[in-house]
Amino acid sequence: MSKRLDLTGQRFGRLEVLTFAGARGSRATWLCHCSCGGVVVVLSDCLRSGHTKSCGCLKVEASSRNGKARTRHGMYRTPTWNSWEAMQRRCHDPKNKDFHLYGGRGVRVCDEWNLQAGGSFENFLADMGERPEGTTLDKDKLGGNGCLLYSPETCCWLTPQEQTHNTRRNRMIAFQGRTQCVSAWEQELGLGRGTLWGRLRRCWSIEKALTQPVSPRQVSS
């Protein structure tokens, strides 16, 4: 078997090869970053032959020049787009300076937002809305009910001051038209301190975590 040619760091059109992404039969694939901000996995021979030169943005631009109808969000390089693109990089790009804190620790992006899974910026925009001035994208430090995932259920736009106070005990939970912090819910429902967080870490839904009765064994202890 011939030795695989290492394409890491090389550029092919708009694509920069980040790392080896596995094999499809006898054909190597590579994770590439596009100059438009996209991330895509491409076959080695498609890169070397010049068949694939972008994440698909070249085809979109060509369609526009040819007068073909297409939908554009018109938000490229806006603060909202930059937040979405930065989220992709820190979760999926091993060369990103923050990858070890996110992708390297198992943090992922939900399929609806994840380019590699067929998601899109348009889905992110529909779920999150435009980024308000002075805010950044914040994800619950538990990763949304304990699951290490960027998703509509775990993310919000927060100011730096709000992020400072976004601790576990200060996390606000909305249920049946009411919103209050974890400790307040625990007190109202007669749950022991830390019970609600324990349920959320086990990926219980908000409804189940707040409505499941405490077992007699838990009460007696």
C-alpha positions in Angstrom: 0.0 0.0 0.0 1.4 3.4 -1.0 2.1 6.0 1.7 -0.6 8.6 2.1 0.5 12.1 0.8 0.1 14.6 3.7 -1.8 17.7 2.4 -2.0 19.4 5.9 -1.4 23.2 5.5 -1.6 23.2 1.7 -4.0 25.5 -0.1 -6.3 24.5 -3.0 -8.2 27.4 -4.4 -10.1 28.9 -1.4 -9.5 25.8 0.7 -6.8 25.4 3.4 -6.3 21.8 4.5 -6.6 21.5 8.3 -6.2 17.8 9.1 -6.7 14.3 7.8 -10.4 13.3 8.2 -10.3 9.6 7.6 -10.7 7.3 4.5 -13.5 6.4 2.2 -12.4 3.0 1.1 -8.9 3.6 -0.3 -9.4 7.3 -0.8 -8.2 9.8 1.9 -10.4 12.8 3.0 -9.3 16.1 4.5 -11.0 18.6 6.7 -10.6 22.0 5.0 -11.4 25.6 5.9 -12.7 27.9 3.2 -11.7 31.5 2.9 -15.4 32.4 3.2 -15.6 30.8 6.6 -17.0 27.5 5.8 -15.7 24.1 6.8 -15.9 21.0 4.5 -14.5 17.5 4.2 -13.0 16.8 0.7 -11.5 13.8 -1.1 -7.8 14.0 -1.6 -8.0 13.5 -5.4 -10.7 16.2 -5.7 -8.3 18.7 -4.1 -5.3 17.7 -6.1 -7.1 17.6 -9.4 -8.7 21.0 -8.8 -12.2 19.6 -9.0 -13.0 21.1 -5.6 -11.8 24.6 -4.8 -14.2 25.9 -2.2 -16.9 24.8 0.3 -19.5 25.5 -2.3 -19.4 29.2 -2.2 -17.8 29.5 -5.7 -20.8 27.7 -7.1 -23.2 30.0 -5.3 -21.3 33.1 -6.6 -21.3 31.7 -10.1 -25.1 31.1 -10.0 -25.5 34.7 -8.9 -23.4 36.0 -11.9 -25.5 33.8 -14.2 -28.7 35.4 -12.9 -30.1 32.3 -11.2 -32.5 32.9 -8.3 -31.0 32.3 -4.9 -31.6 33.4 -1.3 -29.0 35.4 0.5 -29.0 36.3 4.2 -26.9 39.4 3.5 -25.2 39.1 6.8 -21.7 37.9 5.9 -19.1 39.3 8.4 -21.8 40.9 10.6 -21.4 40.5 14.4 -24.1 37.7 14.3 -22.3 35.9 11.5 -18.9 36.3 13.2 -20.3 34.7 16.4 -21.7 31.7 14.4 -18.4 31.3 12.5 -16.3 31.5 15.7 -18.5 28.8 17.3 -17.8 26.5 14.3 -14.1 27.1 14.5 -13.6 26.5 18.3 -15.6 23.3 18.2 -14.4 21.8 14.9 -11.0 23.3 13.9 -8.1 21.7 15.7 -5.9 24.6 14.8 -8.1 27.2 16.5 -6.5 28.6 19.7 -9.6 27.7 21.8 -10.2 24.3 20.3 -8.7 22.6 23.4 -11.4 24.3 25.6 -14.3 23.3 23.3 -14.0 20.7 20.5 -11.1 19.1 22.4 -13.4 18.6 25.4 -16.3 17.2 23.4 -18.3 20.4 22.9 -20.2 20.2 19.6 -22.7 22.3 17.6 -26.2 21.0 17.0 -26.9 19.6 13.5 -29.2 22.5 12.6 -26.3 25.0 13.0 -23.4 22.7 12.1 -22.0 23.1 8.6 -20.4 19.6 8.7 -23.8 18.1 9.5 -25.7 20.1 6.8 -26.8 22.9 9.0 -26.5 26.6 8.2 -26.1 30.2 9.4 -29.7 30.8 8.3 -30.9 28.2 10.9 -28.8 29.9 13.6 -30.1 33.3 12.7 -33.7 32.0 12.8 -33.2 30.5 16.2 -31.1 33.2 17.9 -32.0 36.4 16.0 -29.5 39.2 15.3 -26.8 39.7 17.9 -27.7 42.7 20.1 -25.0 45.4 20.4 -22.6 44.8 23.3 -23.4 41.1 23.7 -21.6 37.8 22.8 -22.9 34.2 22.4 -23.1 32.4 25.7 -23.6 28.7 26.3 -24.7 27.3 29.7 -21.5 26.0 31.3 -23.3 22.6 31.9 -23.7 22.4 28.1 -27.5 22.5 28.2 -28.9 20.0 30.8 -25.4 18.5 31.0 -25.0 17.8 27.3 -22.0 19.5 25.7 -23.8 21.1 22.8 -24.4 24.5 21.3 -28.1 24.6 20.5 -31.2 26.9 20.8 -31.9 25.4 24.2 -28.4 26.2 25.6 -27.5 29.5 24.0 -28.3 33.2 24.5 -26.9 36.6 23.8 -25.4 38.1 27.0 -23.4 41.2 28.0 -20.1 40.7 29.8 -21.7 41.7 33.0 -24.5 39.1 32.6 -22.0 36.4 31.7 -20.2 37.2 35.0 -23.4 36.5 36.9 -24.4 33.5 34.8 -23.4 30.9 37.4 -25.1 27.6 38.0 -27.2 28.9 40.9 -28.1 32.1 39.0 -29.3 30.2 35.9 -32.8 31.2 35.0 -35.3 28.5 34.1 -38.6 29.2 32.4 -41.5 26.8 32.9 -45.3 27.2 32.5 -45.1 30.9 32.0 -42.8 31.6 35.0 -39.1 32.3 35.1 -36.8 32.0 38.2 -33.4 30.8 39.2 -32.5 27.3 40.1 -32.3 27.8 43.8 -35.8 29.5 43.8 -37.3 26.5 42.0 -35.6 24.1 44.4 -37.0 26.0 47.4 -40.5 26.3 45.9 -40.7 22.6 45.0 -39.1 21.3 48.2 -36.1 19.9 46.4 -32.9 19.4 48.2 -30.1 21.8 47.3 -28.4 20.6 44.2 -31.2 18.1 43.3 -32.3 20.1 40.3 -28.7 20.5 39.0 -28.2 16.8 39.4 -31.2 16.1 37.2 -30.2 18.5 34.6 -26.7 17.1 34.4 -28.3 13.7 33.6 -29.9 15.4 30.6 -33.5 15.4 32.1 -35.9 17.7 30.3 -36.8 20.9 32.2 -40.4 19.6 32.6 -39.3 16.3 34.0 -36.6 17.9 36.3 -39.2 20.2 37.8 -42.2 17.8 38.1 -40.6 14.4 39.1 -41.5 13.8 42.7 -38.6 13.2 45.1 -38.4 9.5 46.0 -39.1 8.4 49.6 -35.5 7.3 49.8 -34.3 10.8 49.0 -36.7 12.4 51.5 -35.7 10.0 54.3 -32.0 10.7 53.7 
